[in-house]
Amino acid sequence: MTNKKLTVEIPEELFNRFFAYLISQSEPRRNPTFQEVNAAAEEALTRWLDQAKKAAAEKD
């Protein structure tokens, strides 16, 4: 699979919540690595797309 870069602007509150969550999940409460941030963003985007697809299917 080829990786593509996605740059998005999000509200500061959402940015802070995202990183606070990542830090709370890491051991021992450290700043997340680049790879951890990418993995979490990929997981969040995948969940969002799956939910959107499910919601669209339920409308049909």
C-alpha positions, 0 to 999 in steps of 0.5 A: 500500500502506498502512503499519502500525506493528509494535512488538515486544519482542526480546532485547537480544542480537538488537537489538544484532546487528541494529543491528551488522549495519546499521552494518556494511553502511552507508557510512561505518560510521555509525548507520543512518537511520530509513528504513534500519532500517525497510527492513531490518526489512521485509526480515527480516520478509519473509524470515522469513514466506517461510521459514515459508510454505515450511516449511509447504508442505514439511510437506504 
